[in-house]
């Protein structure tokens, strides 16, 4: 979506088997009409791969990319380790240019299929129609996509992805136009998908909420790294021809018209006068006036999840003609291809395996090895600015603003691994490598606003105005709230905002997720935007033994509620479930995932690729519950209806029964979903506890009385406040709420506390809010630990928090001004 919004019209995505299935699982929330997307699955190789140069999976004038397929287990046949043939090899023209012309590199064997952009696009166009075989199945009254197999299943996935990204690839005429040749203008009506009846989308668009054909992996979709199918990449740059020597050309009498021919690689013969003035023939070859060419620089990206993958990787570099030249110390091989840097993504025990160390040492000594290995790397904060803010706020209230988890010492020192090549560097943020001119990996000079202060190496910079604001805020926070009884139920419930930004993350805020901690019962997560797992690690800390920290949180996580299918609210869900599946100390109760049909379908389909623990036999896995079944009033039907193919949650009576089990586990008296007013089907929720407290979650919505009626008298209202009060029209257009509208909903509801969240990226630090009213409301901050009893305290802290951000804003503006002045010099 990011690339589509950046006007990238034609995108190729390469990966191992299952890539098309994965992309198709995203169909209910990922689409862009302005882009065409071509998935390239690298299948297991064929026997001829032993004797031929590999076929690229992508090639343009800048790079050639090869894929090395590593199967999920070590096969008996070494051929399986080699890269495969692919049926669709696109070539994307590039607009970048170099000062010196480039000759193609590497050369492909004439016996192998060549990358042909025109053929690829032609295939894409003709494939917009359904095959006879699939059409026959499609027209049957009992048709089910889930039952499709073989080529019909593959075609269903292709047509599904075509609906997600329906823009047609450029026509040959359009390509000629890009290259400066005259091309016929193509009208919009000519570039839409042919599909059926000339519509932009094909007929499958009406079946997008039905389950995809089942993907059957070569072996079980276990979460064990050894069972993972992966793809390594070889990226080969261009071969740069040597420099033209004008002095030699002048001495040889090479005139302008012939110089051009020689620069193109031609040998020229022409007449020149000898010493006596007689005309003689002279032959000039390119090497007579052009220096030696620069060999292509090569980058390797090796994803090796487990020691079980090592034999297949080493076999590829021993037997394949191209890869064996890369894995060499011979001068002649280095003059042909110069491997500059290798990125090793090593799973547990890989780096210390003698076979892998021997493999690494087989490359030339000049190669730089960059190693990513959790066992041998520290875990520092990447975004140190937000960590620096948290350090300052920790001085305001250490309970409410805990210091983020970090670790500067690895489990094992890299230096303790013997027998590694001479140039090994740990992968870390801001590590930069130049391939031309060739430079070793170097860390960029980036200001660290967290670690020197967190370790005590430097004092936390707190100015006198900030310290004064802290004192005044603490004084205000000690004033008792006249409307709050000391024994009011629910006061010990903790709210932890994990993401308070809307649509996209900002420098100081992640996308939507809010954690509810119910003492003695467990945890509820409201939405799980991308990066939620990382936020949880920073809040709870990691533990290699899985006994404490974030792993203990996972054992106590009993409910995830996903409000709607916008990606910023649920893309982090898969990661959470996958990590829960890896718990070494298993949970003793299920995890109920309450959401809409498209999200539950997404989980079901993704489980074909990776075991997420859905409906685990031990009864403590992930249990899907349909949010429509828990609605406070009859729910709307899905467009076109939904078939119940292998989707038990669609039985609403069963979903209600499962929700009762969830409520019992969490001590709840009820869990109700409330339809709110957003651009897509979206539910808020009302969580009522047996101890007589309740929390209302608005999700994304315009102001709606549905929440008021369903959540009357709530202990806490967590409401989105995307826009400032001066942006009411924009909020209405985008189906969101302003600050004032959110607070007004709380007043109507007679909510005792209001926590505002989901702020627009136009407010990157602290969103604007008026402090004039007396309502008990506060603004959520990522990683704050907020007891419901402390909502008034957080509100009292707002002036001090603003002061902290204001100083950061002043500092950043000063740096920006300095940088601007430097650029202008």
C-alpha positions in Angstrom: 0.0 0.0 0.0 2.9 2.3 0.8 4.5 1.7 -2.6 1.1 2.1 -4.4 0.6 5.5 -2.7 4.1 6.4 -3.9 2.9 5.9 -7.5 4.7 2.5 -8.1 2.4 1.2 -10.8 3.8 -2.3 -11.4 5.3 -4.4 -8.6 6.9 -7.8 -8.6 7.1 -9.7 -5.4 9.3 -12.9 -5.2 9.3 -15.5 -2.5 9.1 -19.2 -1.7 6.0 -21.5 -2.2 2.9 -20.1 -0.5 3.6 -16.5 -1.5 0.4 -16.3 -3.6 -1.6 -17.9 -0.8 -0.2 -15.4 1.7 -1.0 -12.4 -0.5 -4.5 -13.7 -1.2 -5.2 -14.0 2.5 -4.8 -10.2 2.7 -7.6 -9.5 0.2 -10.2 -8.2 2.6 -8.1 -5.3 3.7 -5.2 -4.9 1.2 -6.0 -3.5 -2.2 -5.0 -0.6 -4.5 -6.6 0.0 -7.9 -3.5 2.0 -9.0 -1.1 -0.9 -9.0 -0.6 -4.3 -10.6 1.2 -6.9 -8.5 2.9 -10.0 -9.9 3.8 -12.7 -7.4 6.8 -14.8 -8.3 7.0 -18.1 -6.4 10.3 -19.8 -6.5 9.4 -23.5 -6.7 11.7 -26.4 -5.7 14.4 -26.9 -8.4 14.7 -29.4 -11.1 17.6 -31.7 -11.8 18.9 -29.6 -14.7 19.8 -26.9 -12.2 23.0 -28.8 -11.5 24.5 -28.2 -14.9 23.2 -24.7 -15.9 23.6 -21.2 -14.8 20.7 -20.2 -12.5 17.8 -18.3 -13.9 17.1 -14.9 -12.3 13.9 -14.2 -10.5 14.3 -10.5 -11.3 16.5 -8.5 -13.6 16.8 -4.9 -14.8 19.7 -2.8 -15.9 20.9 -2.2 -12.3 20.7 -5.6 -10.6 20.1 -9.3 -11.3 18.5 -11.3 -8.5 18.7 -15.1 -8.0 16.8 -17.1 -5.5 18.2 -20.1 -3.6 15.4 -22.3 -2.3 16.0 -24.0 1.1 13.4 -26.7 1.8 11.9 -27.2 5.2 14.0 -30.4 5.8 17.2 -31.7 4.3 16.3 -33.7 1.2 18.2 -36.8 0.1 18.7 -35.3 -3.4 21.3 -32.4 -3.4 19.5 -30.9 -6.4 16.8 -29.6 -4.1 19.1 -27.0 -2.7 19.6 -25.2 -6.0 17.5 -22.4 -7.2 14.5 -23.2 -9.3 13.0 -22.4 -12.7 10.2 -19.9 -12.4 7.4 -19.6 -14.9 7.3 -15.8 -14.8 10.5 -13.8 -14.9 9.8 -10.1 -15.1 12.2 -7.4 -16.2 11.5 -4.0 -14.9 13.1 -1.1 -16.8 14.8 1.4 -14.6 15.1 5.2 -14.9 18.4 5.4 -13.1 21.5 6.0 -15.2 25.3 5.9 -14.5 28.0 8.0 -16.0 29.6 5.0 -17.6 27.7 2.5 -19.7 27.2 -1.0 -18.4 27.5 -4.3 -20.1 25.0 -7.0 -19.1 26.1 -9.1 -16.2 25.9 -11.9 -15.6 25.4 -13.6 -18.9 22.7 -16.3 -18.9 23.1 -19.7 -20.6 21.4 -19.8 -24.0 19.9 -23.1 -22.9 18.0 -21.5 -20.1 14.8 -19.5 -20.3 15.6 -15.8 -20.5 13.8 -13.0 -18.6 11.3 -11.6 -21.0 9.3 -8.6 -19.9 7.1 -8.5 -23.0 6.1 -12.2 -22.6 5.4 -11.7 -19.0 3.0 -8.8 -19.5 1.3 -10.7 -22.4 0.7 -13.6 -20.1 -0.7 -11.3 -17.4 -3.2 -9.8 -19.9 -4.4 -13.1 -21.4 -4.7 -14.7 -17.9 -7.3 -12.1 -16.9 -9.9 -14.6 -18.2 -10.9 -17.7 -16.3 -9.8 -21.1 -17.7 -12.3 -23.6 -19.0 -11.5 -26.0 -16.2 -12.1 -23.4 -13.4 -15.1 -21.9 -15.2 -16.7 -25.4 -15.2 -16.3 -25.7 -11.4 -17.3 -22.0 -10.9 -20.7 -22.5 -12.6 -21.8 -25.4 -10.4 -24.4 -24.7 -7.8 -22.4 -26.3 -5.0 -19.2 -24.5 -6.0 -16.7 -24.0 -3.2 -13.3 -22.3 -3.7 -12.0 -24.3 -0.6 -12.4 -27.5 -2.6 -10.3 -26.4 -5.5 -7.0 -28.2 -6.0 -4.0 -28.2 -8.5 -4.0 -25.7 -11.3 -7.6 -24.5 -10.5 -6.5 -23.6 -7.0 -3.5 -21.7 -8.4 -5.7 -19.8 -10.8 -8.1 -18.9 -8.1 -5.3 -17.3 -6.2 -4.0 -15.5 -9.2 -7.4 -14.0 -10.0 -7.9 -13.1 -6.4 -4.6 -11.1 -6.4 -5.6 -9.6 -9.7 -8.7 -8.2 -8.0 -6.6 -6.7 -5.2 -4.3 -4.9 -7.6 -6.3 -4.6 -10.9 -4.3 -2.1 -12.8 -3.0 -3.6 -16.0 0.8 -3.7 -16.6 2.2 -1.3 -19.2 1.5 -2.2 -22.8 4.4 -2.5 -25.3 3.4 0.8 -26.8 3.5 2.4 -23.3 6.9 1.0 -22.7 8.1 2.4 -26.0 6.7 5.8 -24.9 8.8 5.6 -21.7 11.9 5.0 -23.8 11.3 8.1 -25.9 9.7 6.4 -28.9 6.4 7.5 -30.3 3.5 5.6 -28.7 -0.2 5.7 -29.1 -2.0 7.2 -26.1 -4.0 4.5 -24.3 -7.3 5.6 -22.8 -8.3 4.6 -19.3 -11.1 2.3 -20.7 -8.4 0.3 -22.6 -6.2 -0.3 -19.5 -8.8 -1.7 -17.1 -9.0 -5.4 -16.4 -10.9 -7.2 -19.1 -12.4 -9.6 -16.5 -16.1 -10.3 -17.3 -18.1 -7.8 -19.3 -15.2 -5.3 -19.4 -15.4 -4.7 -15.6 -12.3 -3.7 -13.7 -12.6 -6.6 -11.3 -13.3 -10.2 -12.3 -16.2 -12.3 -10.9 -14.1 -13.5 -7.9 -14.7 -10.1 -6.3 -18.1 -11.4 -5.2 -16.5 -14.4 -3.5 -13.7 -12.6 -1.5 -15.2 -13.6 1.8 -15.2 -17.3 1.0 -12.3 -19.4 2.1 -9.4 -19.8 -0.2 -8.3 -23.2 -1.6 -6.3 -25.0 1.1 -2.6 -24.6 0.8 -0.8 -27.8 1.6 2.8 -27.3 2.6 5.4 -29.9 1.7 5.5 -30.9 5.4 3.6 -29.8 8.5 3.2 -26.1 9.0 5.0 -26.4 12.4 6.3 -23.3 14.2 9.7 -25.2 14.5 12.3 -23.1 12.6 13.7 -26.3 11.1 10.3 -26.9 9.3 10.4 -23.4 7.7 10.8 -23.1 3.9 12.9 -20.2 3.1 14.6 -18.3 0.2 18.1 -16.9 0.1 19.0 -14.2 -2.4 22.0 -13.4 -4.6 22.1 -9.8 -5.9 24.5 -9.2 -8.7 25.2 -5.6 -9.8 26.2 -4.5 -13.2 29.7 -4.9 -14.8 31.1 -1.4 -15.3 33.3 -1.1 -18.4 36.7 0.5 -17.8 37.5 4.1 -18.3 38.1 5.4 -21.8 41.7 6.8 -22.2 41.5 9.8 -24.6 45.3 10.2 -24.7 45.8 6.7 -26.1 42.9 7.3 -28.5 44.6 10.4 -29.7 47.9 8.7 -30.1 46.3 5.9 -32.2 44.5 8.5 -34.4 41.0 7.3 -33.3 38.5 9.9 -34.5 35.2 10.7 -32.9 32.9 8.5 -35.0 35.2 5.5 -34.3 35.5 6.3 -30.6 31.8 5.7 -30.2 32.0 2.3 -31.9 34.9 1.2 -29.7 33.1 2.3 -26.6 30.3 0.0 -27.7 32.7 -2.9 -27.8 33.4 -2.9 -31.5 36.8 -3.3 -33.2 37.4 -0.7 -35.8 39.8 -0.5 -38.8 40.7 2.8 -40.4 43.4 4.4 -42.4 46.1 6.7 -40.9 49.3 8.2 -42.4 52.6 6.6 -41.4 55.8 8.5 -40.7 56.4 8.9 -44.4 52.9 10.1 -45.1 51.6 6.9 -46.7 48.1 5.8 -45.7 48.1 2.5 -43.8 45.3 0.5 -42.1 45.2 0.5 -38.3 43.0 -1.8 -36.2 42.0 -0.6 -32.7 40.3 -3.0 -30.3 38.3 -1.8 -27.2 41.1 -3.0 -24.9 43.6 -0.7 -26.7 41.9 2.4 -25.3 39.6 1.2 -22.5 40.9 0.1 -19.1 39.9 -3.2 -17.4 36.3 -3.5 -16.5 35.1 -3.5 -12.9 33.6 -6.9 -11.9 30.0 -6.9 -10.7 29.7 -6.4 -7.0 27.6 -9.1 -5.3 25.5 -9.1 -2.2 24.2 -12.3 -0.6 21.2 -12.4 1.8 21.2 -15.8 3.5 18.2 -16.7 5.7 19.2 -19.9 7.6 16.5 -20.6 10.3 18.1 -23.7 11.7 21.1 -26.1 11.4 18.9 -28.4 9.4 19.0 -25.9 6.5 22.8 -25.8 6.3 23.5 -28.8 4.1 21.1 -27.6 1.4 22.7 -24.1 1.4 26.3 -25.5 1.2 25.3 -27.9 -1.6 24.0 -25.0 -3.7 27.4 -23.2 -3.4 29.3 -26.4 -4.2 27.4 -27.6 -7.3 25.9 -24.6 -9.0 28.2 -23.0 -11.6 27.5 -19.4 -10.6 27.4 -19.9 -6.9 30.5 -21.9 -6.8 32.4 -19.0 -8.4 31.1 -16.7 -5.7 32.1 -19.2 -2.9 35.8 -19.1 -3.9 39.1 -17.6 -3.0 40.5 -17.8 -6.5 41.7 -14.5 -8.1 40.1 -15.4 -11.5 36.7 -15.9 -9.8 37.0 -12.6 -7.9 37.8 -10.9 -11.2 34.5 -12.3 -12.6 32.3 -11.6 -9.6 33.3 -9.7 -6.5 31.3 -10.7 -3.4 31.3 -7.6 -1.2 29.0 -8.3 1.7 27.0 -11.3 3.0 24.1 -10.8 5.4 23.7 -13.9 7.5 20.3 -14.2 9.2 21.0 -17.0 11.6 18.6 -19.0 13.6 19.5 -20.6 16.9 22.7 -22.6 16.9 23.5 -21.9 13.2 26.4 -19.5 13.7 28.3 -21.9 16.0 27.7 -24.9 13.8 31.1 -26.1 12.4 29.6 -26.6 9.0 28.4 -23.1 8.8 31.7 -21.6 10.0 33.4 -23.7 7.3 31.0 -22.4 4.7 31.6 -18.8 5.7 35.4 -19.3 5.5 35.0 -20.6 2.0 34.5 -17.0 0.7 37.3 -14.7 -0.2 39.0 -13.0 2.9 38.0 -9.6 1.5 34.2 -10.4 2.0 32.4 -8.6 4.8 30.1 -10.8 6.8 27.2 -9.1 8.6 25.6 -11.4 11.1 22.0 -11.2 12.5 21.8 -13.7 15.4 19.6 -13.1 18.4 21.9 -15.3 20.5 24.9 -13.0 19.8 23.3 -9.6 19.5 22.2 -7.1 22.2 18.7 -5.7 22.2 18.9 -1.9 22.3 16.2 0.6 21.5 16.0 1.5 17.9 13.9 4.6 18.3 15.9 6.4 21.0 13.9 9.7 20.9 10.8 8.1 22.3 12.9 6.3 24.8 14.5 9.6 25.8 11.0 11.0 26.5 10.1 8.0 28.6 13.3 8.5 30.7 12.2 12.1 31.4 8.7 11.2 32.3 9.9 8.4 34.5 11.3 11.2 36.7 7.8 12.6 36.8 6.2 9.3 37.8 8.2 6.1 37.8 5.1 3.9 38.2 3.1 5.4 35.4 6.1 5.8 33.0 8.3 2.7 33.3 11.7 2.7 31.5 11.5 0.6 28.3 13.2 -2.8 28.3 16.6 -2.9 26.6 19.6 -5.1 26.8 23.1 -4.0 25.8 24.9 -7.3 26.5 24.1 -10.3 24.3 23.4 -13.8 25.6 26.7 -14.9 24.0 29.5 -12.6 22.9 30.3 -12.8 19.2 34.0 -12.9 20.1 33.3 -16.2 21.9 32.6 -18.0 18.6 35.9 -19.3 17.3 36.8 -20.0 13.7 34.8 -17.1 12.1 36.2 -15.3 9.0 38.4 -12.2 9.5 35.7 -9.5 8.8 32.5 -10.2 10.8 30.2 -7.5 12.0 27.0 -7.7 14.0 23.9 -6.4 12.2 22.4 -3.4 13.9 20.3 -0.4 13.2 21.9 2.3 11.1 24.6 0.0 9.7 25.4 1.2 6.2 27.3 -0.5 3.4 28.5 1.2 0.1 29.0 -1.1 -2.8 30.3 1.5 -5.3 32.7 2.9 -4.4 33.4 -0.2 -2.3 33.4 0.6 1.5 33.2 -1.7 4.5 30.0 -1.6 6.7 29.9 1.5 8.8 27.6 2.8 11.4 25.9 6.1 10.5 26.4 8.9 13.0 23.0 9.0 14.7 22.3 10.7 18.0 21.4 8.3 20.8 18.9 10.0 23.0 18.4 7.0 25.4 21.2 4.5 26.2 23.8 6.9 27.6 21.2 8.3 29.9 19.5 5.0 30.9 22.9 3.5 31.9 23.9 6.6 33.9 26.8 7.4 31.6 25.2 10.8 31.2 22.7 12.7 33.4 19.1 12.9 32.0 18.8 16.4 30.6 16.0 18.0 32.6 15.8 21.8 32.3 14.6 24.1 35.1 11.3 24.8 33.2 10.7 21.0 32.9 11.5 20.4 36.6 9.2 23.3 37.6 6.4 21.8 35.4 7.0 18.4 37.1 6.6 19.9 40.6 3.5 21.8 39.7 1.9 18.8 38.1 2.7 16.5 41.1 1.1 19.1 43.4 -2.1 19.1 41.3 -2.1 15.3 41.1 -2.3 15.1 44.9 -5.5 17.0 45.1 -8.3 14.4 45.6 -11.1 14.1 43.1 -14.4 15.1 44.7 -16.4 12.7 42.5 -14.3 9.6 43.2 -15.0 7.2 46.1 -11.9 5.4 47.5 -13.6 2.0 47.2 -15.1 2.5 43.8 -14.9 -0.8 41.8 -12.4 -1.2 39.0 -9.9 1.3 40.3 -7.0 -1.2 40.2 -7.6 -2.2 36.5 -4.6 -1.1 34.5 -4.7 0.3 30.9 -1.5 0.2 28.9 -1.6 2.1 25.5 0.7 0.2 23.2 -0.2 2.3 20.1 -2.0 5.6 20.0 -1.4 6.7 16.4 -3.9 6.5 13.6 -3.3 5.0 10.2 0.5 5.0 10.3 3.1 5.0 13.1 4.9 8.3 13.9 8.2 9.0 15.6 6.6 8.8 19.1 3.6 6.6 18.6 2.8 3.2 17.2 -0.4 2.2 15.5 -3.5 1.1 17.4 -3.4 -1.3 20.4 -4.6 -1.0 24.0 -3.9 -3.5 26.8 -6.3 -4.0 29.7 -4.9 -5.8 32.7 -7.5 -7.3 35.1 -5.9 -8.2 38.4 -6.2 -11.9 39.3 -8.0 -12.7 36.0 -5.8 -11.9 32.9 -5.3 -9.6 30.0 -7.5 -8.2 27.2 -6.0 -6.6 24.1 -8.1 -4.1 22.1 -6.8 -4.2 18.6 -3.3 -5.2 17.5 -1.7 -3.0 14.9 1.6 -3.7 13.3 4.5 -3.6 15.8 2.4 -4.6 18.8 4.7 -7.5 19.7 7.7 -5.2 19.7 5.8 -2.7 22.0 4.9 -5.5 24.4 8.6 -6.6 24.6 9.6 -3.0 25.4 7.0 -2.9 28.1 7.4 -6.3 29.8 10.9 -7.3 28.8 12.2 -10.5 27.2 13.2 -13.8 28.9 15.1 -16.5 26.9 13.6 -19.2 29.1 10.0 -17.9 28.5 9.2 -17.9 32.2 8.6 -14.2 32.8 8.3 -10.9 31.0 6.4 -10.8 27.7 6.1 -14.6 27.7 4.2 -14.5 31.1 2.0 -11.9 29.5 1.2 -14.2 26.6 0.2 -17.0 29.0 -2.2 -14.6 30.7 -3.6 -13.1 27.5 -7.1 -14.4 27.3 -8.9 -12.1 24.8 -7.9 -10.1 21.7 -10.7 -8.0 20.3 -10.1 -6.6 16.8 -12.6 -3.9 15.9 -12.4 -3.9 12.1 -10.4 -4.8 9.1 -8.2 -1.7 8.6 -4.6 -2.9 8.7 -3.5 -0.4 11.4 -5.7 -2.3 13.9 -4.8 -5.9 13.2 -1.7 -6.5 11.2 0.2 -7.3 14.4 -2.2 -10.1 15.3 -0.5 -12.8 13.4 2.8 -12.2 15.1 1.2 -12.3 18.5 -0.4 -15.7 17.8 2.8 -17.1 16.3 4.8 -16.1 19.3 2.2 -17.6 21.7 2.6 -20.8 19.8 6.3 -20.8 20.7 5.7 -20.7 24.4 7.9 -23.2 26.1 5.7 -23.1 29.2 2.3 -23.6 27.6 -0.8 -21.5 28.7 -3.4 -23.1 30.9 -6.4 -21.4 29.2 -7.4 -20.5 25.7 -7.0 -17.3 23.9 -10.3 -16.1 22.5 -10.0 -13.8 19.4 -13.2 -11.8 18.9 -13.5 -10.2 15.5 -15.3 -9.8 12.2 -15.6 -12.7 9.7 -12.9 -11.3 7.4 -10.3 -11.2 10.2 -11.1 -14.7 11.4 -11.0 -16.0 7.9 -7.6 -14.4 7.5 -6.3 -16.3 10.5 -7.8 -19.5 9.3 -6.2 -19.2 5.9 -2.9 -18.0 7.2 -2.7 -21.1 9.4 -2.1 -23.1 6.3 1.3 -21.4 6.2 2.2 -21.2 9.9 0.7 -22.9 12.9 -1.1 -20.2 14.9 -2.6 -22.6 17.5 -6.2 -22.3 16.2 -8.4 -24.8 17.8 -5.5 -26.7 19.5 -6.4 -30.2 20.6 -5.4 -29.4 24.2 -8.2 -26.9 24.4 -5.8 -24.0 25.3 -5.2 -22.7 21.7 -6.7 -19.8 19.8 -10.5 -19.8 19.7 -12.2 -17.6 17.1 -15.4 -15.8 18.1 -17.6 -13.8 15.7 -18.0 -10.3 16.9 -21.4 -10.0 15.1 -22.7 -12.8 17.3 -22.1 -10.6 20.4 -23.7 -7.5 19.0 -26.0 -5.5 21.3 -28.6 -5.6 18.5 -29.1 -7.8 15.4 -26.1 -7.5 13.2 -26.0 -6.6 9.5 -25.5 -9.5 7.0 -22.4 -9.7 5.0 -22.5 -8.7 1.3 -23.5 -11.6 -0.8 -23.8 -13.9 2.1 -21.0 -16.1 3.5 -20.7 -19.9 3.1 -19.7 -21.8 6.2 -16.9 -23.8 4.6 -14.7 -25.0 7.5 -15.6 -21.8 9.5 -17.3 -22.9 12.8 -17.4 -19.3 14.2 -20.2 -18.5 11.7 -22.5 -20.5 13.9 -23.6 -17.6 16.0 -25.0 -19.7 18.8 -21.6 -21.4 19.1 -19.8 -18.1 19.1 -22.1 -16.9 21.9 -21.4 -20.0 23.9 -17.6 -19.6 23.4 -17.9 -15.9 24.5 -19.6 -17.1 27.8 -16.6 -19.3 28.4 -14.3 -16.3 27.8 -16.3 -14.2 30.2 -16.1 -16.8 32.9 -12.3 -17.0 32.5 -11.9 -13.2 32.8 -14.5 -12.7 35.5 -16.8 -10.8 33.2 -20.5 -10.6 33.4 -20.8 -9.6 29.7 -18.9 -8.8 26.6 -21.0 -6.9 24.1 -20.0 -5.5 20.7 -21.5 -2.3 19.4 -21.8 -1.3 15.8 -20.2 2.2 15.3 -20.1 4.6 12.5 -17.0 4.1 10.4 -16.3 3.7 6.6 -16.2 -0.1 7.0 -18.0 -2.5 9.2 -16.6 -1.8 12.7 -17.5 -2.7 16.2 -16.7 -1.1 19.5 -17.1 -3.1 22.7 -18.6 -2.9 26.2 -16.7 -5.0 28.8 -18.6 -5.5 32.0 -17.1 -7.2 35.0 -18.7 -9.1 37.9 -17.2 -6.6 40.3 -19.5 -4.0 38.8 -17.1 -2.0 36.7 -17.2 -1.6 32.9 -14.9 -0.4 30.1 -16.3 0.9 26.8 -14.0 0.9 23.7 -15.1 3.1 20.8 -12.8 1.7 18.0 -12.8 4.0 14.9 -16.0 6.0 14.6 -17.8 9.2 14.2 -19.7 10.3 17.2 -22.5 7.7 17.6 -25.3 7.4 20.2 -25.0 3.6 19.9 -22.0 3.8 22.3 -23.9 6.1 24.6 -26.9 3.7 24.9 -24.8 0.5 25.1 -22.2 1.9 27.5 -24.2 4.0 29.9 -22.4 4.7 33.2 -19.1 3.2 32.1 -16.2 3.3 34.5 -13.9 4.1 31.7 -14.5 5.1 28.1 -11.6 4.6 25.7 -12.5 6.8 22.7 -10.7 7.7 19.5 -9.9 11.3 19.0 -8.2 11.4 15.7 -8.6 15.1 14.9 -8.4 18.4 16.8 -11.6 20.4 17.3 -10.6 22.7 14.4 -10.7 19.7 12.0 -14.4 18.7 12.4 -15.1 18.6 8.7 -12.0 16.4 8.0 -13.0 14.1 10.9 -16.5 13.7 9.5 -15.2 13.0 6.0 -12.8 10.3 7.3 -15.4 8.9 9.7 -13.5 9.8 12.8 -14.1 11.9 15.9 -12.5 15.1 17.2 -11.3 15.6 20.8 -14.4 17.6 21.8 -16.8 15.1 20.2 -15.1 12.2 22.0 -15.4 14.0 25.4 -19.1 14.8 24.6 -19.9 11.2 24.0 -18.4 10.5 27.4 -20.5 13.1 29.0 -23.7 11.7 27.4 -22.7 8.3 28.5 -22.0 9.6 32.0 -18.6 7.8 31.9 -16.6 8.3 35.1 -13.3 8.5 33.1 -12.3 9.1 29.5 -9.0 8.1 27.9 -8.4 9.6 24.4 -6.4 7.8 21.8 -5.9 7.1 18.1 -4.4 10.5 17.2 -3.7 11.7 13.7 -0.1 11.8 12.4 -0.5 15.6 12.1 0.0 15.5 15.9 3.4 13.6 16.1 4.1 14.5 19.7 1.3 15.5 22.0 -2.2 16.2 20.4 -3.9 19.5 21.1 -6.5 19.4 23.8 -8.3 22.1 25.9 -7.9 21.9 29.7 -10.8 24.1 30.4 -13.5 21.6 31.2 -13.8 19.6 34.4 -14.4 16.2 32.8 -12.1 13.4 34.1 -10.3 12.7 30.8 -6.7 12.2 29.9 -4.6 11.7 26.8 -3.1 8.2 26.2 0.7 7.9 25.6 2.5 4.8 24.3 3.8 2.6 27.2 2.1 4.6 30.0 0.9 2.3 32.8 -2.4 3.8 33.8 -4.5 2.5 36.7 -8.1 3.7 36.2 -7.8 5.4 39.6 -4.9 7.4 38.2 -6.7 8.9 35.2 -7.1 12.3 37.1 -3.3 12.1 37.9 -2.5 11.6 34.2 -4.7 14.6 33.4 -2.8 16.7 36.0 0.5 15.7 34.3 -0.5 17.0 30.9 1.2 20.4 31.2 4.4 18.8 32.3 4.3 16.3 29.5 3.6 19.1 27.0 6.7 20.9 28.4 8.9 17.8 27.8 7.7 17.6 24.2 8.0 21.3 23.6 11.8 21.2 24.5 12.2 18.3 22.1 10.4 20.2 19.4 12.6 23.2 19.9 15.8 21.0 19.7 14.6 19.2 16.6 13.6 22.5 14.9 17.0 23.9 15.7 18.7 20.8 14.1 16.4 21.1 11.1 17.3 24.7 10.7 21.0 23.9 10.9 20.7 21.2 8.4 18.7 23.5 6.0 21.5 26.1 6.3 24.1 23.5 5.5 22.2 22.3 2.4 22.0 25.9 1.2 25.7 26.5 1.4 
